[in-house]
Amino acid sequence: MNRAVVVLILALMGCSFLLVNSQQRTRQLFIEKNRLEIQQRKLNQEWNRLEYEQRELSRSSRIIDIAKKQLHMNDAKQDKTIYLKEKE
């Protein structure tokens, strides 16, 4: 009977160790999941900001303003336009 009690105590200790180990692993995975969710939110915010910035930078009115102000470009006038014909 002593031997059976010792075996049961060892089995109980083994199960207890496995339980504590699995709880610790669960905590670690939960922390990692939360960290990754935070990172995902930050990346989504950055993506949205970049999309907005791209839309703003590609607006045709902004491009025209930069062309006129910084590059000193003007609209082409008809009297200055030269049309080329393709030889047949």
PyRosetta script that sets phi, psi and omega in degrees:
from pyrosetta import init, pose_from_sequence

init()
pose = pose_from_sequence("MNRAVVVLILALMGCSFLLVNSQQRTRQLFIEKNRLEIQQRKLNQEWNRLEYEQRELSRSSRIIDIAKKQLHMNDAKQDKTIYLKEKE")
pose.set_psi(1, -36.6)
pose.set_omega(1, 177.7)
pose.set_phi(2, -59.7)
pose.set_psi(2, -39.2)
pose.set_omega(2, -178.5)
pose.set_phi(3, -65.7)
pose.set_psi(3, -40.0)
pose.set_omega(3, 179.0)
pose.set_phi(4, -64.8)
pose.set_psi(4, -39.5)
pose.set_omega(4, 178.9)
pose.set_phi(5, -64.9)
pose.set_psi(5, -43.5)
pose.set_omega(5, -180.0)
pose.set_phi(6, -62.9)
pose.set_psi(6, -43.3)
pose.set_omega(6, 179.1)
pose.set_phi(7, -63.1)
pose.set_psi(7, -43.2)
pose.set_omega(7, 178.9)
pose.set_phi(8, -65.4)
pose.set_psi(8, -38.8)
pose.set_omega(8, 177.8)
pose.set_phi(9, -65.1)
pose.set_psi(9, -43.2)
pose.set_omega(9, 178.0)
pose.set_phi(10, -63.7)
pose.set_psi(10, -41.2)
pose.set_omega(10, 177.9)
pose.set_phi(11, -64.0)
pose.set_psi(11, -41.5)
pose.set_omega(11, 177.9)
pose.set_phi(12, -63.1)
pose.set_psi(12, -42.8)
pose.set_omega(12, 178.5)
pose.set_phi(13, -64.8)
pose.set_psi(13, -40.8)
pose.set_omega(13, 177.8)
pose.set_phi(14, -62.3)
pose.set_psi(14, -45.1)
pose.set_omega(14, 177.9)
pose.set_phi(15, -63.8)
pose.set_psi(15, -40.4)
pose.set_omega(15, 178.3)
pose.set_phi(16, -62.1)
pose.set_psi(16, -43.8)
pose.set_omega(16, 178.0)
pose.set_phi(17, -61.2)
pose.set_psi(17, -44.6)
pose.set_omega(17, 179.2)
pose.set_phi(18, -63.4)
pose.set_psi(18, -38.3)
pose.set_omega(18, 178.6)
pose.set_phi(19, -64.3)
pose.set_psi(19, -47.1)
pose.set_omega(19, 179.2)
pose.set_phi(20, -62.7)
pose.set_psi(20, -41.8)
pose.set_omega(20, 179.3)
pose.set_phi(21, -61.7)
pose.set_psi(21, -45.0)
pose.set_omega(21, -179.3)
pose.set_phi(22, -68.2)
pose.set_psi(22, -35.3)
pose.set_omega(22, 176.6)
pose.set_phi(23, -65.2)
pose.set_psi(23, -41.6)
pose.set_omega(23, 178.3)
pose.set_phi(24, -63.0)
pose.set_psi(24, -43.4)
pose.set_omega(24, 179.0)
pose.set_phi(25, -63.7)
pose.set_psi(25, -39.4)
pose.set_omega(25, 177.6)
pose.set_phi(26, -61.9)
pose.set_psi(26, -43.7)
pose.set_omega(26, 178.0)
pose.set_phi(27, -61.0)
pose.set_psi(27, -45.0)
pose.set_omega(27, 180.0)
pose.set_phi(28, -61.7)
pose.set_psi(28, -42.4)
pose.set_omega(28, 179.0)
pose.set_phi(29, -66.6)
pose.set_psi(29, -37.7)
pose.set_omega(29, 178.6)
pose.set_phi(30, -64.7)
pose.set_psi(30, -43.1)
pose.set_omega(30, 178.2)
pose.set_phi(31, -63.2)
pose.set_psi(31, -43.6)
pose.set_omega(31, 178.6)
pose.set_phi(32, -63.2)
pose.set_psi(32, -41.1)
pose.set_omega(32, 178.1)
pose.set_phi(33, -61.1)
pose.set_psi(33, -45.2)
pose.set_omega(33, 178.9)
pose.set_phi(34, -63.8)
pose.set_psi(34, -40.6)
pose.set_omega(34, 179.1)
pose.set_phi(35, -62.8)
pose.set_psi(35, -42.6)
pose.set_omega(35, 179.7)
pose.set_phi(36, -68.7)
pose.set_psi(36, -35.1)
pose.set_omega(36, 176.4)
pose.set_phi(37, -65.3)
pose.set_psi(37, -40.2)
pose.set_omega(37, 177.4)
pose.set_phi(38, -63.8)
pose.set_psi(38, -44.5)
pose.set_omega(38, 178.7)
pose.set_phi(39, -62.2)
pose.set_psi(39, -39.9)
pose.set_omega(39, 179.0)
pose.set_phi(40, -63.0)
pose.set_psi(40, -43.1)
pose.set_omega(40, 178.1)
pose.set_phi(41, -61.6)
pose.set_psi(41, -42.9)
pose.set_omega(41, 179.3)
pose.set_phi(42, -63.7)
pose.set_psi(42, -41.9)
pose.set_omega(42, 179.2)
pose.set_phi(43, -66.4)
pose.set_psi(43, -37.8)
pose.set_omega(43, 176.8)
pose.set_phi(44, -64.7)
pose.set_psi(44, -40.8)
pose.set_omega(44, 177.4)
pose.set_phi(45, -63.3)
pose.set_psi(45, -43.1)
pose.set_omega(45, 178.8)
pose.set_phi(46, -63.4)
pose.set_psi(46, -42.0)
pose.set_omega(46, 178.9)
pose.set_phi(47, -61.4)
pose.set_psi(47, -45.6)
pose.set_omega(47, 179.2)
pose.set_phi(48, -62.7)
pose.set_psi(48, -40.4)
pose.set_omega(48, 179.0)
pose.set_phi(49, -64.3)
pose.set_psi(49, -42.6)
pose.set_omega(49, 179.7)
pose.set_phi(50, -66.5)
pose.set_psi(50, -38.8)
pose.set_omega(50, 176.2)
pose.set_phi(51, -62.7)
pose.set_psi(51, -43.2)
pose.set_omega(51, 178.3)
pose.set_phi(52, -62.4)
pose.set_psi(52, -45.5)
pose.set_omega(52, 180.0)
pose.set_phi(53, -62.0)
pose.set_psi(53, -40.4)
pose.set_omega(53, 178.8)
pose.set_phi(54, -64.1)
pose.set_psi(54, -42.0)
pose.set_omega(54, 177.8)
pose.set_phi(55, -61.4)
pose.set_psi(55, -43.2)
pose.set_omega(55, -179.1)
pose.set_phi(56, -66.6)
pose.set_psi(56, -40.4)
pose.set_omega(56, -178.2)
pose.set_phi(57, -72.3)
pose.set_psi(57, -23.9)
pose.set_omega(57, -177.4)
pose.set_phi(58, -98.0)
pose.set_psi(58, 4.5)
pose.set_omega(58, 176.7)
pose.set_phi(59, -62.3)
pose.set_psi(59, 133.5)
pose.set_omega(59, -176.9)
pose.set_phi(60, -65.4)
pose.set_psi(60, -34.6)
pose.set_omega(60, 179.3)
pose.set_phi(61, -64.9)
pose.set_psi(61, -36.3)
pose.set_omega(61, 177.9)
pose.set_phi(62, -67.9)
pose.set_psi(62, -40.9)
pose.set_omega(62, 179.8)
pose.set_phi(63, -64.3)
pose.set_psi(63, -42.7)
pose.set_omega(63, 178.7)
pose.set_phi(64, -63.2)
pose.set_psi(64, -43.1)
pose.set_omega(64, 178.6)
pose.set_phi(65, -60.1)
pose.set_psi(65, -44.6)
pose.set_omega(65, 179.6)
pose.set_phi(66, -64.8)
pose.set_psi(66, -41.5)
pose.set_omega(66, 179.9)
pose.set_phi(67, -61.4)
pose.set_psi(67, -40.7)
pose.set_omega(67, -178.1)
pose.set_phi(68, -75.9)
pose.set_psi(68, -43.4)
pose.set_omega(68, -173.4)
pose.set_phi(69, -82.2)
pose.set_psi(69, -49.6)
pose.set_omega(69, -174.2)
pose.set_phi(70, -86.8)
pose.set_psi(70, -36.0)
pose.set_omega(70, -176.4)
pose.set_phi(71, -100.0)
pose.set_psi(71, -4.1)
pose.set_omega(71, 179.3)
pose.set_phi(72, 54.9)
pose.set_psi(72, 43.5)
pose.set_omega(72, 178.6)
pose.set_phi(73, -95.2)
pose.set_psi(73, 149.3)
pose.set_omega(73, 178.3)
pose.set_phi(74, -124.9)
pose.set_psi(74, 163.3)
pose.set_omega(74, 175.0)
pose.set_phi(75, -65.7)
pose.set_psi(75, 146.3)
pose.set_omega(75, 179.1)
pose.set_phi(76, -71.8)
pose.set_psi(76, 132.5)
pose.set_omega(76, 178.4)
pose.set_phi(77, -95.1)
pose.set_psi(77, 150.1)
pose.set_omega(77, -175.6)
pose.set_phi(78, -65.0)
pose.set_psi(78, -34.3)
pose.set_omega(78, -179.0)
pose.set_phi(79, -72.9)
pose.set_psi(79, -17.2)
pose.set_omega(79, 178.4)
pose.set_phi(80, -97.7)
pose.set_psi(80, -5.1)
pose.set_omega(80, -176.5)
pose.set_phi(81, -85.1)
pose.set_psi(81, 132.6)
pose.set_omega(81, 178.0)
pose.set_phi(82, -113.3)
pose.set_psi(82, 127.4)
pose.set_omega(82, 179.2)
pose.set_phi(83, -104.7)
pose.set_psi(83, 135.4)
pose.set_omega(83, 179.7)
pose.set_phi(84, -108.1)
pose.set_psi(84, 140.2)
pose.set_omega(84, 176.7)
pose.set_phi(85, -104.9)
pose.set_psi(85, 142.8)
pose.set_omega(85, 177.6)
pose.set_phi(86, -81.7)
pose.set_psi(86, 134.0)
pose.set_omega(86, 178.4)
pose.set_phi(87, -70.3)
pose.set_psi(87, 141.0)
pose.set_omega(87, 179.4)
pose.set_phi(88, -100.0)
pose.dump_pdb("model.pdb")
